[in-house]
Amino acid sequence: MSKSTDPLVDTLSVDTHRTCRNCGTHVTKQTIRVFGVEGVLYHCPSCPSICARDLRQGAGKDPDYDPVEDRGDTSEHHPIFNGKGGDGQ
């Protein structure tokens, strides 16, 4: 059997490339299907500083995802949850 020379076919081959592109951890087909894009997973739960919230926000689909910049507001920034009350004081 000859190997494909088409890079798109090789990229989409989930069975032979079931690893995170960022950290190299082996991941399941289901993880790639849910959090990745076109058979590619750019970040996974094993990546340093990536959490489930990041994956829900699209970290697995975005090779340039940065948790510090892309995570958005956390509860520490929310006026009700940071102990300052609703008026931000």
N, C-alpha and C positions, 0 to 999 in steps of 0.2 A: 504494500500500500504506500503510495507516495504522499509526502507531506505537502500541504497547500502552500503556495507561494503568495497567496493573497493575504496581506497583513490584516484586513478587516475580518476575514474568516478566522484567522489565528486569534485575534482579540476576542471574538465572540464565543470561542470554544470554552464553555464553562467547565466541561469535564476535565480538561487538561490544565486549566489555569484557575483553580479554586483557591487563590490566595489573595490577601489584601495587598494592594499595590503600594501602600504606605509602609507597613511593618513586615509583610511577608508571611503572616500567620495564615494557616490553613483555615478556610471558612466553608460552610455548607452551601449547597446550591440555593437553599431557601434564604440564607442571609444575603447572598448576592441578588437574588430575585427581589427581595423586599427592599433592601437598602442601596443596591447598586443601580447602575444604568447600563443597558445593553450588554449584560454579562460581565461587567467590570465593577469591582468594589475598590474605592479609593481610600476609605477609612473603615475600620471595624472596631468592635468593642475592646479588642486587645491593644489598640493603638494608645500610646501615652497621651493623656489628657483628653481623650475622646470618651464621652459618656453616651448613654442611650438617648438623652435629650438631643445631643449633637446629631446622632444618626437620624432621629425623627425630623430634624431640621434640614436634612439633606447632605450631611457630611460624607456619606458613602458615595454620593453621586458627584461630588465636587472635589477635584484634585487640589484645588487651592484653598480648601476650607481651613480656616484658622479659628480655633475655639475662642481665643481671646477677642478677636475682632468680630466674628460672625455669630457668636452665641447670643448676643442681644442682652436685653435687660434680665437680670436675675432678681430673686426676691430681695437681695440687699439694696437694689435700686428702687424698689417699689415702696411708696410712702406708707402703705398700710403695714407691710411686713417688716420693715426695718426699725420698728419701734418709735418712729417719729409721728405716727398718727396720719390721718387723712390729709392734713393741711401741709405736710412736709416739715413740720417743726419738731 
